[in-house]
Every structure is written in structure tokens, then in C-alpha cells.
């Protein structure tokens, strides 16, 4: 009976005893400029470790009463740790509270898509208001991925609320201004 259970357990739920959660799997770490090469390296590495299913959505979380839940949870935590240790500090801070490898992977992919969309957007035949609206929608979605900045001063001296407010107001206008300077 035990042999049947082992045979039905997916191979991606196996962790070799030598696996280390603090080991960075790829180099260089993910930063704001290398998503595509980093993701290719990470996918190759996760495939070699038979853990690709944790970022592509195949290894879905079983119910807590399922006999494979603790094994799935341990493997997912290992993949999350590998991901976290392959990020630059600012990116690491933005995902530190995320629990599932697939959610982290999907968020990073979406952020990359939005950044590409924002940088390749051009006014073309659009009215300036339509162009601004499209850009604003992209920046608003990107803003949702940014970690919340919180003041920790007793008598606030960091002006974080005004910095956050300026950041939210300035991005689309700044992007439009930069593009108009390039097109002149």
C-alpha cells in the first residue's frame, strides 16, 4: 500500500536532503533592468530541480486535509525562498509577505509586462487625453505592486506622505514630458 502512495506522489514534491533555502540559484540577482534574462535562467534552474510546477501553476495547493499538503507546503516554501534570495533588496521587500511561488512569479511577470507596455506606448494618433489616460492606467496598476511606504518617525521628519503623494502625481506627467522631449 505504501508503495502505491509513493508512486502516485508527483516528483515535484520531492526535496533532496541537500537542498538549501538560502542558496541563490541564479546570478545576477533580479533587479529593475534584467527581468527577461533572469526569468529565463530561473526557469531553467527550477526545471533542473523539478520545481518548475510551482511557478507555472501546475503544482496547485492541496487542501490542508490532503496527505500531500505538508510536503507541498515545504516545497513551495523552498521555491519561495530560492526566488527571494535571487532578488535585489528593493524587489525582495515588495514580495516578502507573499506565500506562494506562483503568485510571486505571476506578479513579477505582470510588472515586467506593464513596464514594457509603458515604455513602448506612444501617442501616435491618440488625443493627448486618451494617451494620458492609457499611461495613467498602466502607472496605477504598477503602483499597486509597490510596497506601501510607512513613516516610522515619532515626530515625522521624513515627509514620507508628501513623497508618496508626489510620486503618485508625477509619474505619468514625467513620462509624457520625457517622451515629448525625445520626439522633438
C-alpha positions as CSV (number, residue, x, y, z in Angstrom):
1,X,0.0,0.0,0.0
2,X,2.8,2.4,0.9
3,X,4.5,1.8,-2.5
4,X,1.3,2.8,-4.3
5,X,1.1,6.1,-2.4
6,X,4.8,6.8,-3.2
7,X,4.2,6.1,-6.9
8,X,1.2,8.5,-7.1
9,X,3.1,11.4,-5.5
10,X,4.3,13.8,-8.1
11,X,8.1,14.1,-8.4
12,X,8.0,17.9,-7.9
13,X,7.1,17.2,-4.3
14,X,10.4,15.6,-3.6
15,X,13.1,17.7,-1.9
16,X,16.7,16.4,-1.9
17,X,18.2,16.5,1.6
18,X,21.0,18.7,0.3
19,X,18.6,21.5,-0.9
20,X,19.2,24.8,0.9
21,X,16.6,27.6,1.1
22,X,19.2,30.3,1.3
23,X,21.1,29.3,-1.8
24,X,20.9,31.8,-4.6
25,X,20.2,29.7,-7.7
26,X,20.9,32.3,-10.4
27,X,23.3,35.1,-10.9
28,X,23.0,38.1,-11.3
29,X,20.0,38.7,-9.0
30,X,16.9,40.2,-10.4
31,X,16.9,44.0,-10.5
32,X,14.9,46.6,-12.4
33,X,16.8,46.0,-15.6
34,X,17.2,42.3,-16.2
35,X,13.9,40.5,-15.8
36,X,13.9,38.6,-19.1
37,X,17.4,37.1,-18.8
38,X,16.8,36.5,-15.0
39,X,13.5,34.7,-15.6
40,X,15.0,32.5,-18.4
41,X,17.8,31.5,-16.0
42,X,15.4,30.9,-13.1
43,X,13.1,28.8,-15.3
44,X,16.0,26.6,-16.5
45,X,17.2,26.1,-12.9
46,X,13.7,25.3,-11.5
47,X,13.2,22.9,-14.3
48,X,16.5,21.1,-13.5
49,X,15.4,20.9,-9.8
50,X,12.0,19.6,-10.9
51,X,10.2,22.6,-9.3
52,X,9.0,24.4,-12.4
53,X,5.4,23.4,-11.5
54,X,5.5,25.7,-8.5
55,X,5.8,28.8,-10.7
56,X,3.8,27.7,-13.8
57,X,0.7,26.9,-11.7
58,X,0.6,23.1,-12.2
59,X,1.5,22.4,-8.5
60,X,-1.6,23.8,-7.0
61,X,-2.0,24.0,-3.3
62,X,-3.8,21.0,-1.9
63,X,-6.4,21.3,0.9
64,X,-5.0,21.3,4.4
65,X,-6.5,17.9,5.0
66,X,-4.8,16.4,1.9
67,X,-2.0,14.0,2.8
68,X,0.4,15.9,0.5
69,X,-0.3,19.3,2.0
70,X,2.7,19.5,4.3
71,X,5.0,18.2,1.5
72,X,3.6,20.7,-1.0
73,X,3.9,23.5,1.6
74,X,7.6,22.6,2.3
75,X,8.4,22.5,-1.4
76,X,6.5,25.7,-2.1
77,X,8.4,27.4,0.8
78,X,11.7,26.2,-0.7
79,X,10.9,27.7,-4.1
80,X,9.7,31.0,-2.5
81,X,13.0,31.1,-0.6
82,X,15.0,30.5,-3.8
83,X,13.1,33.2,-5.5
84,X,13.5,35.7,-2.7
85,X,17.3,35.0,-2.5
86,X,17.6,35.8,-6.2
87,X,16.1,39.3,-5.9
88,X,17.7,42.6,-5.3
89,X,16.8,44.1,-1.9
90,X,14.1,46.6,-3.2
91,X,12.4,43.8,-5.1
92,X,12.7,41.4,-2.1
93,X,10.9,44.0,0.1
94,X,8.0,44.2,-2.3
95,X,7.2,40.4,-2.1
96,X,8.3,39.5,1.4
97,X,4.8,38.8,2.6
98,X,3.8,36.7,-0.4
99,X,3.4,33.0,0.4
100,X,3.0,31.2,-2.9
101,X,5.7,30.9,-5.5
102,X,3.2,31.1,-8.4
103,X,1.8,34.4,-7.1
104,X,5.3,35.9,-6.8
105,X,6.1,34.7,-10.3
106,X,2.9,36.0,-11.8
107,X,3.3,39.4,-10.2
108,X,6.9,39.7,-11.5
109,X,5.8,38.8,-15.0
110,X,2.9,41.3,-14.8
111,X,5.2,44.1,-13.6
112,X,7.6,43.4,-16.5
113,X,4.7,43.4,-19.0
114,X,3.4,46.7,-17.6
115,X,6.9,48.3,-17.7
116,X,7.3,47.2,-21.3
117,X,3.8,48.5,-22.2
118,X,4.5,51.9,-20.5
119,X,7.9,52.3,-22.2
120,X,6.6,51.4,-25.7
121,X,3.4,53.4,-25.5
122,X,3.3,56.3,-27.9
123,X,0.7,58.9,-28.5
124,X,0.6,58.3,-32.2
125,X,-2.9,59.2,-33.4
126,X,-4.4,59.3,-29.9
127,X,-5.6,62.5,-28.4
128,X,-3.4,63.7,-25.6
129,X,-6.2,62.9,-23.1
130,X,-6.6,59.4,-24.4
131,X,-2.8,58.9,-24.3
132,X,-2.5,60.2,-20.8
133,X,-5.4,58.0,-19.6
134,X,-3.8,54.9,-21.1
135,X,-0.5,55.8,-19.4
136,X,-2.2,56.6,-16.2
137,X,-3.9,53.2,-16.1
138,X,-0.6,51.4,-16.6
139,X,1.1,53.5,-13.8
140,X,-1.8,53.0,-11.4
141,X,-1.6,49.2,-11.9
142,X,2.2,49.4,-11.4
143,X,1.6,51.4,-8.2
144,X,-0.4,48.6,-6.8
145,X,2.7,46.4,-6.9
146,X,4.8,48.9,-5.0
147,X,5.2,48.2,-1.3
148,X,3.5,50.7,1.0
149,X,5.8,53.3,2.4
150,X,5.1,53.9,6.1
151,X,6.6,56.6,8.4
152,X,8.3,55.2,11.4
153,X,9.4,58.5,12.9
154,X,7.9,59.5,16.3
155,X,7.5,63.2,15.2
156,X,7.6,62.7,11.4
157,X,10.7,64.2,9.9
158,X,10.9,62.0,6.8
159,X,7.9,63.6,5.0
160,X,7.0,60.2,3.5
161,X,3.4,61.1,2.9
162,X,4.4,64.0,0.7
163,X,7.0,61.9,-1.1
164,X,4.4,59.2,-1.8
165,X,1.9,61.8,-3.0
166,X,4.5,63.5,-5.3
167,X,5.4,60.1,-6.7
168,X,1.8,59.2,-7.5
169,X,1.2,62.6,-9.1
170,X,4.4,62.9,-11.1
171,X,4.9,59.6,-12.9
172,X,2.5,59.9,-15.8
173,X,3.3,63.6,-16.3
174,X,7.0,62.9,-16.2
175,X,6.7,60.1,-18.7
176,X,4.8,62.3,-21.1
177,X,7.3,65.1,-20.7
178,X,10.2,62.7,-21.4
179,X,8.6,61.3,-24.5
180,X,7.7,64.7,-25.8
181,X,11.4,65.8,-25.4
182,X,12.6,62.7,-27.3
183,X,10.2,63.3,-30.2
184,X,11.3,66.9,-30.7
